[in-house]
């Protein structure tokens, strides 16, 4: 099965204490699509401007990503610029130029409307909702979000969450959304908003799944060096959805393994700037790291 | 095998946003001893004053803790008072009255000097060292510490760490000790100080073991309500050492399971004030939660 991935496609200028890299390929959909491509065919829906480098189109193509849904509009590609602090846990945005993204409306090509696995990567919840409106009968719909939408578009987000099978958010967003400091009671409250599956991401502390079979504590792969964490969360959910789309059998029996694989792709993502490391990784390296994660938690 | 546990024996007055409990049984050795007692016989070494309630002596006895090494001196028992913030992650000390602890020198009864498993629970590193000087040939020596000793007694601590088999500290202490934000490279640096095994505790995010067989990522049990986290770290290492002392076979093949059990006892500790919940737990409940932790991480 293929995965339909809708989200932002951007150019990221990233500064860390050790280096500065201008105009890398970025955006939630780019990270998620490349991550998912290791496991299943991917259909990308997004928008870029006239300045979008041809080499990034080629990068998508090397990952056999279907670009039928990638609009190219007059104007500039969404450009984000950010700077990380020494320990890589906090970043601040230096600049956001929306460009063609400002008026973006994701319109699905007819061939995409029957997709079974849909990932609504982080964009405005109203756009995520607009995508769902165009779908026929997807089997499994997941969405990611960010604190911005909790602050400025909460009613839209709550409307969306009702229709999801899987909602993914990070720990501070879960606490903000529920007003609950305890992640396990926060999970219960988020289920009440609609989704059967909820995943809370905790960065280097791993992630927690709550679903019909109860909780799963998913570890993060131990990284001795984090080069650039940008896109790690998008890579996680992208890898997870790619894995789910490729798997046979009920979601419930596959979702833990899918999280492990998402966690592994996210770990590779952190080892390079932008998609620099992820695009050089082989499926065999991913499988090996997934096995290693199993050994690291077994007792 | 029995475990020799040396550390503080105290009265704790604990305030949380929900309740206030004066003069509970506390101290690193008390928590560790009760935790270890579920798995092996325990010999406690510590000091209390004339005000030490008889009911706490009875509590130790109910856990079959050997009190030959518990000195009772003229004066007052060490009294600590602290207050937790709403999310239970931060606490501040309101009062510390050292009492008889001020001049405490742990002297081992002859019968204790041949102990095979030794836990130097959190006290001044010079006292921990003094205990080691009295031992014959212990098989496995573990020590815990706290930020205070990194600040005021670092040379003593480094001298002690050289002689340990297992050094346990929390994440912020590991970062302070090594000047390294990355826990995995910090672990490597701590090995260079001496110990073959190092455990970094991360509170509700679990703990990490580094040893001859590599890393082990140990989960924390998911708690929907934390009543009082005081003593959780002491319970963790106490349970772990009790488990190791009871196990057959090389340390290396037992230590992961021992950590899981330590983690389970620590989770019970957080569910009540002081030792209130831990002392009411059965071994069957502990085994059940350990099995549950296995299910929560398996995939």
Interface residues (C-beta under 8 A of the other chain):
Chain A: X86 X87 X88 X181 X182 X184 X185 X202 X205 X206 X208 X214 X215 X216 X217 X218 X219 X222 X223 X224 X225 X226 X256 X257 X259 X260 X294 X295 X296 X297 X298 X299
Chain B: X86 X87 X88 X181 X182 X184 X185 X202 X205 X206 X208 X214 X215 X216 X217 X218 X219 X222 X223 X224 X225 X226 X256 X257 X259 X260 X294 X295 X296 X297 X298 X299
